[in-house]
Amino acid sequence: MKIVFSRPTDSEIAIRFKVISMNIRAYKETDQEPIIDLANRRNKDTHEFIPLTPKSFKEWIADSEPLILVSEDKQLTGFAAAEKGWPAEPDEIQITMICVEAESNAASIERELLDSCRKHSEAKGVLTTLPIGDPKIKLQEEWGFQLDGGILQLTRSLAEMPPQPPIMHGAKIRGLKKGEEEEFVRLLNTSYARPRLTQKDLEGWQRSDPLFNYDCIQVVEFEGKLIGAGVARRDIEYNEHYHTKRGYLGPSGTLPNSEDEVSISP
């Protein structure tokens, strides 16, 4: 389970804190090695962390195009990575990773990195995710963050799966067809009532998994239109690191007028 936080405004920050002057700058290629080292050391005991490698780091930057800022005092002391997109609102950024060396002023460095990410991105808000019970929850609440709902991670075995619920008369479930990509993306974005998916995401799924095909995207067709969709993918990095077999369901959704009538099990 994770907790999602929202970020206060500049004025609220100014009331609570005295600004600390430190050197925070944009990422450059020479930062790759110290960032990977810091991330792997500081995250080794966190929930389902998969160690970074030069290859995975470069792929992440190429695919996600994150904003990366680093703090330094003669040498790198911390970094933060922020991205736009789900689950952040369109005018927000999500902090996907933040790591700081274990120093006496570590909390101050982390706070400055968070503030700098928002300012550099010109976002109105910042989301962070933390596991239940993380000591940083109290710390970030002191900084002005507020609990803003939550994200649940649920897993289950595929053995003894319940039968698929019925769908409305006249609808059929099938795999996505070539040429339906744009309609599929539009369907899910309409379902979420916000930008959730782009065709670039679809291309990324295909690129990262040679076994991924359009049968992994199940859609509900009714009267010649797609009204529901669900995606099933292999969790490749997790499986390779933990030597297991796990899949991932999502995104999935139905058009607003159909959500009470359609049930889909990807």
C-alpha positions in Angstrom: 0.0 0.0 0.0 1.2 3.5 -0.7 0.1 6.9 0.5 -0.2 9.8 -1.9 0.6 13.3 -0.8 -0.1 16.7 -2.3 2.2 19.7 -2.2 1.6 23.1 -0.5 2.0 26.4 -2.2 5.2 28.6 -2.1 3.6 31.0 0.4 2.8 28.1 2.8 6.4 26.9 2.5 7.8 30.3 3.2 5.7 30.6 6.4 7.0 27.3 7.8 10.7 27.3 6.7 13.7 29.4 6.3 15.1 28.8 2.8 18.5 26.9 2.9 21.0 27.9 0.2 22.6 24.9 -1.5 23.8 24.0 -5.0 20.9 22.3 -6.8 21.3 21.9 -10.6 20.1 19.9 -13.5 21.3 16.4 -14.2 24.3 15.8 -16.5 25.7 12.5 -17.9 28.6 12.4 -15.4 26.0 12.1 -12.6 24.9 8.7 -13.8 27.3 6.6 -11.8 26.9 8.4 -8.4 23.1 8.5 -8.9 22.9 4.8 -9.5 25.2 4.1 -6.5 23.2 6.4 -4.2 19.8 5.0 -5.3 20.9 1.4 -4.9 22.3 2.0 -1.4 19.5 4.1 0.0 16.7 2.0 -1.5 18.0 -1.6 -1.0 15.5 -2.3 1.8 12.5 -0.5 0.4 9.4 -2.2 -1.0 10.1 -4.2 -4.1 13.0 -2.0 -5.1 14.9 -3.3 -8.2 18.5 -2.1 -8.3 19.4 0.3 -11.1 22.0 -0.6 -13.7 23.5 1.7 -16.4 21.3 0.0 -18.9 18.0 0.3 -17.0 18.9 3.9 -16.0 19.4 5.0 -19.6 16.2 3.2 -20.7 14.3 5.0 -17.9 15.6 8.4 -19.0 14.8 7.6 -22.7 11.3 6.3 -22.0 10.1 8.6 -19.2 12.1 11.7 -19.9 12.1 12.7 -16.2 13.2 16.0 -14.7 16.3 15.1 -12.6 17.8 17.6 -10.2 20.9 16.9 -8.1 22.3 18.6 -5.0 26.0 18.8 -4.4 28.5 20.0 -2.0 31.8 19.2 -3.7 30.2 15.9 -4.5 26.7 14.7 -5.2 24.7 14.6 -2.0 21.2 13.8 -3.4 18.9 13.7 -6.4 15.2 13.8 -7.2 13.4 12.6 -10.3 10.0 14.0 -11.3 7.6 13.0 -14.1 4.3 14.2 -15.4 1.4 11.9 -16.0 -0.6 9.4 -14.0 -1.3 9.4 -11.1 -0.5 13.1 -10.9 -3.0 15.6 -12.1 -2.3 17.4 -15.4 -0.9 20.5 -13.5 1.2 18.4 -11.1 4.4 16.4 -11.1 5.1 13.1 -9.4 8.3 12.5 -7.5 9.3 9.0 -8.8 12.5 8.8 -6.9 14.3 10.9 -4.3 17.5 9.9 -2.5 19.8 11.8 -0.2 23.0 10.8 1.6 22.6 10.0 5.3 23.8 13.4 6.6 22.7 15.6 9.5 21.0 17.9 7.1 19.5 15.2 4.9 15.9 16.3 5.5 16.7 19.9 4.5 18.4 18.6 1.3 15.3 16.5 0.5 12.9 19.3 1.1 14.9 21.7 -1.2 15.0 19.1 -3.9 11.2 18.7 -3.7 10.7 22.4 -3.9 13.2 22.8 -6.8 11.4 20.1 -8.8 8.2 21.9 -8.7 9.7 25.3 -9.5 11.7 23.9 -12.4 8.7 22.1 -13.8 6.4 25.1 -13.2 3.9 22.6 -11.8 1.2 23.7 -9.3 1.6 20.7 -7.1 3.8 17.7 -6.3 2.8 14.1 -5.5 5.0 11.8 -3.5 4.2 8.1 -2.6 5.3 6.5 0.6 4.7 3.0 2.1 2.4 2.9 5.1 4.4 3.4 8.3 7.3 5.2 6.6 8.8 7.8 9.1 8.8 10.3 6.2 5.1 10.6 6.3 5.2 12.6 9.5 8.1 14.6 8.1 6.4 15.5 4.9 3.2 16.4 6.8 5.4 18.9 8.8 6.5 20.3 5.4 2.8 21.0 4.5 2.0 17.8 2.5 -1.5 16.4 3.0 -2.8 12.9 2.6 -4.7 12.8 -0.7 -6.3 9.4 -1.1 -4.2 6.3 -1.6 -2.9 3.7 -4.0 -3.4 0.0 -3.1 -1.2 -2.7 -4.4 -3.3 -6.0 -4.6 -2.0 -9.3 -5.7 -3.6 -12.7 -6.2 -2.8 -16.2 -7.6 -4.2 -17.1 -11.0 -5.1 -20.5 -9.7 -8.9 -21.0 -9.2 -9.9 -17.8 -10.8 -13.6 -17.0 -10.5 -15.7 -17.2 -13.6 -15.9 -14.1 -15.8 -18.9 -12.0 -14.9 -21.5 -11.6 -17.7 -21.5 -8.6 -20.0 -24.5 -6.9 -21.5 -26.4 -8.5 -24.3 -24.9 -7.7 -27.7 -21.4 -6.9 -26.5 -18.3 -9.1 -27.1 -14.9 -9.3 -25.6 -11.9 -9.6 -28.0 -8.3 -8.6 -28.5 -7.5 -5.1 -29.8 -7.0 -4.9 -33.6 -4.5 -3.0 -35.6 -5.8 0.4 -36.5 -7.8 0.7 -33.2 -4.9 2.2 -31.2 -6.2 5.7 -31.3 -9.7 4.7 -30.3 -8.3 2.5 -27.5 -6.2 5.4 -26.1 -9.2 7.8 -26.3 -11.4 5.3 -24.5 -9.1 5.0 -21.5 -8.5 8.7 -21.3 -12.2 9.3 -21.4 -12.7 6.6 -18.7 -10.2 8.3 -16.4 -11.5 11.8 -17.3 -7.8 12.9 -17.6 -4.7 12.0 -19.6 -3.8 8.5 -18.7 -2.3 6.9 -21.8 -0.7 7.8 -25.1 0.2 5.7 -28.1 3.8 6.1 -27.0 2.9 4.0 -23.9 1.6 1.3 -26.2 4.8 1.3 -28.2 6.8 1.1 -25.0 4.9 -2.0 -23.9 5.7 -3.7 -27.2 9.3 -2.6 -27.1 9.9 -3.8 -23.5 8.3 -7.2 -23.9 8.7 -9.3 -27.1 5.8 -11.5 -26.0 3.4 -8.5 -25.7 0.8 -8.4 -28.5 -2.6 -7.0 -29.1 -4.3 -10.0 -27.5 -2.9 -8.7 -24.2 -5.3 -5.8 -24.7 -8.8 -7.0 -24.3 -11.6 -4.7 -25.4 -15.4 -4.7 -25.2 -17.1 -4.0 -28.5 -20.7 -2.9 -28.6 -22.6 -1.8 -31.7 -19.3 -1.3 -33.6 -17.7 0.8 -30.9 -15.2 0.1 -28.2 -16.7 0.8 -24.8 -14.3 -0.9 -22.4 -10.7 -2.1 -22.3 -8.2 -3.8 -20.0 -4.4 -4.5 -20.4 -2.4 -7.4 -19.1 1.4 -7.2 -19.1 4.3 -9.2 -17.7 6.1 -7.5 -14.9 9.5 -8.2 -16.5 11.9 -6.3 -14.3 10.3 -7.7 -11.1 10.3 -11.3 -12.5 13.9 -11.1 -13.5 15.1 -9.7 -10.2 13.0 -11.8 -7.9 13.0 -15.0 -10.1 9.2 -15.4 -10.2 6.3 -14.9 -12.6 4.0 -12.0 -12.0 1.8 -10.0 -14.3 0.3 -6.6 -14.1 -3.3 -5.5 -14.9 -4.0 -2.0 -16.1 -4.9 0.4 -17.2 -8.5 -0.6 -17.6 -11.8 1.2 -17.9 -15.1 1.7 -19.5 -16.8 4.6 -21.1 -18.8 6.6 -18.4 -22.3 5.5 -19.8 -21.2 1.9 -19.8 -19.5 1.3 -16.5 -22.5 -0.1 -14.8 -23.2 -2.5 -17.6 -19.9 -3.8 -18.7 -17.6 -6.2 -16.9 -14.2 -7.2 -18.3 -11.5 -9.5 -17.0 -8.3 -9.1 -19.1 
